[in-house]
Amino acid sequence: MSAPPQTRRSPAGKAGLQDRTGSNTSRNITTIGTPSQLLLPRLEGVIKTGKGWRARCPSHGGKSASLAITEGDNGTLLLHCFAGCPVHDVLGAVGLQMGDLFQRQHYRNMNPAERSQLRQAALIPRWRAALDVLRHEATVLLIAASKMGDGDLLDDAELTRMRVAALKIFDCGEVLNAR
């Protein structure tokens, strides 16, 4: 008795290639669903609330609905157990991980405008961090300038700190110019 032929799927983006069995295959896209569709069926005592759900916590048990679940604007789930169970323990009790709380996006399925929007959104935290650094380093330079304006000389440590501030400002320029 021979083993059944192995099926080999077409690489993504190569629709219409034949697999080893000789049949045509198209792109194979797995849809997992939203994080709430993944989590809620695994919980007991789920009730809908105004902005989310309440359920019995699978980590510590109990009979009350001590687990609050809220869905963010981007589909991310936020969990809070009022008995104090860590999120890792709650998820582990139902066989999930932290990454399961986040909406998955298939980059290949996005159109160019959606990809561009996603890339721009990824830059925002870097820009915010750069602006925070700029604020701090501008304060350092303002203090040094005020000291020099009062006729005081800067010592070696203060001069070195001014040079570091200037380098950090130049680095922020690189981050802010990134596309």
C-alpha positions in Angstrom: 0.0 0.0 0.0 1.5 3.3 -1.0 1.3 6.5 0.9 -1.1 9.2 -0.4 0.7 12.0 -2.4 1.8 14.9 -0.3 0.1 18.2 -1.1 2.3 21.2 -1.5 0.6 24.6 -1.6 1.5 27.4 -4.0 3.7 30.1 -2.6 1.8 33.3 -1.7 1.2 35.5 -4.7 1.7 32.6 -7.1 -1.9 31.6 -7.7 -2.6 29.0 -10.2 0.6 26.9 -9.7 0.1 23.2 -9.5 0.7 21.3 -6.4 2.2 17.8 -6.4 -1.2 16.2 -6.8 -1.6 18.0 -10.1 -4.6 20.2 -9.1 -4.6 23.9 -9.4 -4.4 25.8 -6.1 -5.0 29.4 -5.3 -3.6 31.5 -2.5 -4.2 29.9 0.8 -5.2 32.6 3.3 -6.0 31.6 6.8 -8.5 33.8 8.6 -8.3 33.4 12.4 -11.0 35.9 13.3 -10.9 38.7 15.8 -9.3 38.3 19.2 -12.8 38.4 20.8 -14.0 35.6 18.6 -10.9 33.6 19.7 -11.2 34.3 23.5 -14.9 34.5 24.3 -15.9 30.9 23.4 -13.2 29.7 25.8 -14.7 31.5 28.8 -17.6 30.6 31.0 -20.4 32.9 32.1 -19.8 35.5 29.4 -22.3 38.4 29.6 -22.3 41.4 27.3 -21.8 44.8 29.0 -21.9 48.3 27.7 -18.4 48.4 26.2 -17.3 44.8 26.4 -18.0 41.6 28.3 -17.7 40.1 31.7 -16.9 36.5 32.4 -15.7 34.1 35.2 -12.0 34.2 35.4 -10.5 30.8 34.2 -7.4 31.4 36.2 -8.8 31.6 39.8 -12.2 30.1 39.1 -15.0 31.5 41.3 -18.6 32.0 40.5 -18.6 35.8 39.9 -17.9 37.5 36.6 -14.6 39.0 37.8 -12.9 39.2 34.4 -13.6 42.3 32.4 -12.9 42.2 28.6 -12.9 45.3 26.5 -12.2 45.6 22.8 -10.2 48.6 21.7 -10.8 50.7 18.5 -8.2 48.6 16.7 -9.6 45.2 17.7 -7.1 44.7 20.5 -8.6 43.1 23.7 -7.9 44.5 27.1 -8.4 42.1 30.1 -8.6 42.8 33.8 -9.4 40.4 36.5 -10.8 42.1 39.6 -9.4 39.3 41.8 -5.9 40.3 40.7 -5.0 37.5 38.3 -2.2 38.4 35.9 -3.3 38.5 32.2 -0.7 35.8 31.4 -2.4 33.4 33.9 -5.8 34.1 32.5 -4.8 33.5 29.0 -2.8 30.4 29.9 -5.8 28.9 31.6 -7.7 28.9 28.2 -4.7 28.0 26.1 -3.9 31.4 24.6 -0.9 33.8 24.6 -0.5 37.6 24.8 -0.2 37.8 21.0 -3.8 36.4 20.7 -5.2 39.6 22.1 -4.1 41.6 19.1 -5.7 41.9 15.7 -3.7 40.2 13.0 -3.3 42.0 9.7 -2.2 40.2 6.6 0.2 42.7 4.9 0.0 40.8 1.6 -3.8 41.4 1.4 -3.5 45.1 1.9 -3.7 47.6 -1.0 -0.9 50.1 -1.4 -2.8 52.9 0.4 -3.4 50.6 3.4 0.3 49.5 3.5 1.4 53.2 3.4 -1.0 54.0 6.2 0.3 51.1 8.3 3.9 52.2 7.7 3.1 55.8 8.7 1.3 54.6 11.9 4.4 52.6 12.8 6.5 55.8 12.7 4.3 57.7 15.2 5.8 56.1 18.3 9.4 56.9 17.0 8.4 60.5 16.3 6.9 60.9 19.7 10.0 59.5 21.4 12.2 61.8 19.2 10.1 64.8 20.3 10.5 63.8 23.9 14.2 63.7 23.5 14.2 67.0 21.7 12.3 68.7 24.6 14.7 67.3 27.2 17.9 68.2 25.3 16.6 71.7 24.5 16.1 72.1 28.3 19.7 71.0 28.9 21.0 73.5 26.3 18.8 76.3 27.7 20.2 75.7 31.2 23.8 75.8 29.8 23.0 78.9 27.7 21.5 80.6 30.8 24.6 79.8 32.8 26.9 81.2 30.1 24.6 84.3 29.7 25.1 85.0 33.4 28.9 85.1 32.8 29.6 81.7 34.3 32.1 79.3 32.6 31.0 75.7 31.9 33.2 73.0 33.4 34.3 69.9 31.3 31.3 67.8 32.4 28.9 70.5 31.3 30.6 71.0 28.0 30.6 67.2 27.4 26.8 67.2 28.2 26.2 70.0 25.7 28.0 68.0 23.0 25.9 64.9 23.9 22.8 67.0 23.7 23.8 68.3 20.2 24.4 64.7 19.0 21.1 63.6 20.4 19.3 66.4 18.6 21.0 65.4 15.3 19.9 61.8 15.9 16.4 63.0 16.4 16.6 64.8 13.1 17.4 61.5 11.4 14.4 59.8 13.1 12.0 62.6 12.1 13.2 62.6 8.5 12.8 58.8 8.2 10.1 57.7 5.7 
